[in-house]
Amino acid sequence: MAKFLNTTGVSYHLEELIKTTKDRLILISPYLQFNDRIKEHLNNLNIQKRDIRIIYRENKLHPDENNWLEKQIGVRTSICKNLHAKCYLNENEAIITSMNLYEFSQQNNNEMGIYISKSQDPELYNSTLEEAQRLLTISEEIRVTVQKVSAANQDKIEKRKVETKNHNSKSNDKPMGYCIRTGVEIPFNVEKPMSYEAYKVWSQYGGNHDYPEKFCHFSGEPSNGETSVSKPILKKNWKKAKEIFDF
């Protein structure tokens, strides 16, 4: 059953949730400011190549937070307009709360929250995960430099990635593509368009072949939910991908 949390309980369970993550961590909070313990846990997860996603509302970070996030290359951040929800979850548990992922809130405010265990409340956990996935889909991803991916430079980015794949194909005889969930470079294979880690998470949560993903397997560009395991390549790139990779 879901468990009520007071301010101390939210802080404790949030820290435990983060540091015990084995596959995927999703942090949803309008405002960001990390205390040292949370930074240590996130850095450790990042080193272990966990899938870390942070959704927030305002792209106005304190310089210290901005600089720290820039160094966390594996941590993916997204901006969600009008975000007010505060929710934190990994593959086994979730917390829905009034607490922002903001140091002041953790130290000074009176907070409440609900702790959810996937094993004890699978329906409630899955509903929470589904809404978190929806927010990921509608959010605008921010690159590690905390700069928006603009339409003006997207063609240059796509061209550079295509040229890199062509070079890899000729030199290593092993064409490269991109994971449709994380965007990391992987061998090009339309039947296996995910990294191993992303595949494990996808499989664990039901393996829906039509579930909207974030990237194009061919170009690596954001797909805004228009790609999936069944359709890993953006429609506009399909013809060019077939010409280059002959699949």
Wavefront OBJ file of the C-alpha trace (Angstrom):
o trace
v 0.000 0.000 0.000
v 1.060 3.611 -0.579
v 2.645 5.262 2.458
v 2.266 8.850 3.692
v 5.497 10.836 4.126
v 6.199 13.994 6.111
v 9.067 16.370 5.313
v 11.717 14.135 6.879
v 10.226 11.053 5.234
v 10.215 12.630 1.781
v 13.876 13.660 2.106
v 14.919 10.224 3.362
v 13.013 8.168 0.801
v 14.060 10.473 -2.059
v 17.730 9.990 -1.250
v 17.244 6.222 -0.933
v 15.302 6.095 -4.204
v 18.100 7.873 -6.058
v 21.041 5.929 -4.659
v 19.390 2.506 -5.086
v 18.531 3.025 -8.784
v 19.687 0.092 -10.913
v 18.366 0.976 -14.365
v 16.453 4.224 -14.822
v 15.871 7.308 -12.710
v 13.337 10.040 -13.516
v 13.341 13.266 -11.480
v 10.467 15.688 -12.115
v 10.642 19.065 -10.360
v 9.874 22.620 -11.529
v 13.007 23.972 -9.830
v 16.479 22.464 -9.400
v 19.155 22.867 -6.791
v 21.034 19.795 -5.608
v 22.555 19.315 -2.186
v 25.950 17.634 -1.975
v 24.580 14.172 -1.108
v 22.213 14.156 -4.080
v 25.047 15.280 -6.363
v 27.230 12.430 -5.111
v 24.497 9.860 -5.748
v 23.716 11.204 -9.225
v 27.393 11.319 -10.118
v 27.789 7.713 -8.982
v 24.787 6.609 -11.071
v 26.163 8.514 -14.034
v 29.513 6.727 -13.739
v 27.606 3.426 -13.739
v 25.867 4.571 -16.944
v 22.362 4.534 -15.479
v 19.623 6.193 -17.535
v 19.037 9.489 -15.687
v 16.307 11.894 -16.815
v 15.534 15.246 -15.184
v 12.477 17.311 -16.141
v 12.129 20.869 -14.863
v 10.309 24.072 -15.730
v 12.710 26.998 -15.711
v 15.926 27.161 -17.706
v 17.363 29.627 -15.185
v 19.847 27.604 -13.168
v 22.279 29.002 -10.658
v 25.788 29.051 -12.203
v 26.971 26.323 -9.823
v 24.093 24.038 -10.819
v 24.608 24.858 -14.485
v 28.314 24.042 -14.340
v 27.708 20.822 -12.436
v 25.088 19.635 -14.906
v 27.368 20.433 -17.846
v 29.895 17.956 -16.435
v 27.275 15.202 -16.081
v 27.350 14.222 -19.738
v 25.145 11.148 -19.263
v 22.381 13.039 -17.441
v 19.623 14.148 -19.823
v 17.597 17.216 -18.912
v 14.352 18.490 -20.399
v 12.234 21.621 -20.044
v 8.475 21.163 -19.553
v 6.444 24.333 -19.895
v 3.992 24.966 -17.043
v 5.333 22.023 -15.033
v 4.058 21.997 -11.474
v 4.259 18.289 -10.606
v 6.962 16.923 -8.310
v 7.565 13.236 -8.802
v 10.635 11.013 -8.455
v 10.836 7.388 -9.541
v 13.127 4.548 -10.473
v 12.386 1.035 -11.693
v 11.022 -0.111 -8.305
v 9.471 2.834 -6.458
v 8.076 6.330 -6.796
v 7.419 9.411 -4.685
v 4.728 11.980 -5.466
v 5.195 15.025 -3.261
v 4.956 18.770 -2.747
v 8.763 18.973 -2.456
v 10.789 20.502 -5.269
v 14.214 19.076 -5.970
v 15.451 22.288 -4.430
v 17.729 22.537 -1.439
v 15.698 25.260 0.291
v 12.535 23.147 0.201
v 14.329 20.160 1.719
v 15.646 22.250 4.618
v 12.974 24.808 5.408
v 9.507 23.978 4.075
v 6.783 21.764 5.470
v 6.202 19.071 2.868
v 3.982 16.048 2.301
v 4.299 13.092 0.000
v 3.179 9.615 -0.951
v 5.593 6.706 -1.315
v 4.655 4.021 -3.887
v 6.200 0.574 -4.194
v 5.943 -1.175 -7.551
v 5.812 -4.615 -5.917
v 3.011 -3.638 -3.512
v 1.049 -1.213 -5.710
v 1.822 -2.158 -9.329
v -1.245 -0.420 -10.774
v -0.554 2.850 -8.959
v 3.159 2.676 -9.816
v 2.448 2.002 -13.502
v 0.014 4.922 -13.672
v 2.692 7.175 -12.186
v 5.303 5.873 -14.629
v 2.936 6.371 -17.567
v 2.406 10.025 -16.654
v 6.162 10.514 -16.193
v 6.728 9.028 -19.650
v 4.121 11.390 -21.080
v 5.936 14.368 -19.582
v 9.189 13.117 -21.079
v 7.540 12.902 -24.483
v 6.134 16.424 -24.430
v 9.222 18.040 -22.863
v 11.900 19.867 -24.822
v 15.278 18.236 -24.303
v 18.197 20.478 -23.363
v 21.715 19.449 -24.334
v 24.497 19.075 -21.767
v 25.538 22.694 -22.383
v 22.044 23.644 -21.156
v 21.319 25.274 -24.506
v 18.188 24.563 -26.515
v 18.523 22.473 -29.646
v 17.506 25.093 -32.201
v 15.970 24.417 -35.580
v 18.684 26.591 -37.143
v 21.541 24.250 -36.264
v 19.650 20.946 -36.406
v 20.492 20.383 -40.097
v 24.194 20.865 -39.339
v 23.994 18.396 -36.440
v 22.176 15.840 -38.581
v 24.668 16.238 -41.437
v 27.635 15.798 -39.113
v 26.146 12.620 -37.632
v 25.388 11.149 -41.039
v 28.931 11.882 -42.192
v 30.296 10.199 -39.066
v 28.233 7.081 -39.740
v 29.409 6.980 -43.346
v 33.036 7.165 -42.192
v 32.483 4.411 -39.626
v 30.825 2.253 -42.231
v 33.792 2.509 -44.589
v 36.604 2.205 -42.036
v 35.172 -0.378 -39.661
v 32.682 -2.063 -41.983
v 30.171 -1.719 -39.138
v 27.529 0.994 -39.719
v 26.539 2.996 -36.660
v 23.162 4.325 -35.587
v 21.627 5.787 -32.443
v 19.569 4.391 -29.582
v 16.008 5.629 -30.026
v 15.566 6.035 -26.243
v 18.892 7.504 -25.045
v 20.492 8.858 -28.227
v 23.817 7.100 -27.611
v 25.693 5.686 -30.595
v 25.093 1.967 -31.237
v 25.431 -0.395 -34.235
v 22.805 0.418 -36.859
v 20.112 -2.263 -36.834
v 16.456 -1.424 -37.475
v 15.459 -4.620 -35.663
v 17.487 -3.671 -32.575
v 17.365 0.134 -32.371
v 18.129 0.371 -28.626
v 21.230 0.138 -26.484
v 21.350 -2.899 -24.216
v 20.599 -0.826 -21.103
v 17.656 0.925 -22.764
v 16.356 -2.401 -24.059
v 16.380 -3.857 -20.531
v 14.257 -0.971 -19.241
v 11.927 -1.108 -22.261
v 11.492 -4.863 -21.838
v 10.934 -4.549 -18.096
v 8.084 -2.091 -18.634
v 6.198 -4.280 -21.097
v 8.115 -4.067 -24.371
v 5.516 -2.027 -26.272
v 6.787 -1.856 -29.881
v 4.703 1.263 -30.560
v 5.715 3.202 -27.442
v 6.890 6.731 -28.465
v 10.654 7.191 -28.179
v 12.963 10.227 -28.242
v 15.464 9.819 -31.090
v 15.828 8.758 -34.712
v 17.906 5.569 -35.078
v 19.399 6.874 -38.330
v 20.301 10.528 -37.575
v 20.234 10.666 -33.787
v 18.090 13.810 -33.869
v 15.179 14.285 -31.417
v 12.048 12.619 -32.793
v 9.494 14.124 -30.383
v 7.797 10.772 -29.937
v 7.541 10.007 -33.661
v 9.843 6.978 -33.453
v 9.327 3.626 -31.765
v 10.770 0.108 -31.854
v 8.416 -0.680 -34.728
v 9.308 2.600 -36.525
v 12.825 3.527 -35.365
v 13.597 5.985 -38.188
v 11.883 9.302 -38.827
v 9.797 9.212 -41.986
v 11.811 12.037 -43.574
v 15.038 10.019 -43.105
v 13.764 6.609 -44.234
v 14.750 6.877 -47.900
v 18.228 8.197 -47.140
v 18.775 5.499 -44.489
v 17.858 2.758 -46.965
v 20.251 4.198 -49.537
v 23.155 4.389 -47.093
v 22.665 1.191 -45.112
v 20.905 -0.951 -47.764
v 18.539 -2.744 -45.346
l 1 2 3 4 5 6 7 8 9 10 11 12 13 14 15 16 17 18 19 20 21 22 23 24 25 26 27 28 29 30 31 32 33 34 35 36 37 38 39 40 41 42 43 44 45 46 47 48 49 50 51 52 53 54 55 56 57 58 59 60 61 62 63 64 65 66 67 68 69 70 71 72 73 74 75 76 77 78 79 80 81 82 83 84 85 86 87 88 89 90 91 92 93 94 95 96 97 98 99 100 101 102 103 104 105 106 107 108 109 110 111 112 113 114 115 116 117 118 119 120 121 122 123 124 125 126 127 128 129 130 131 132 133 134 135 136 137 138 139 140 141 142 143 144 145 146 147 148 149 150 151 152 153 154 155 156 157 158 159 160 161 162 163 164 165 166 167 168 169 170 171 172 173 174 175 176 177 178 179 180 181 182 183 184 185 186 187 188 189 190 191 192 193 194 195 196 197 198 199 200 201 202 203 204 205 206 207 208 209 210 211 212 213 214 215 216 217 218 219 220 221 222 223 224 225 226 227 228 229 230 231 232 233 234 235 236 237 238 239 240 241 242 243 244 245 246 247
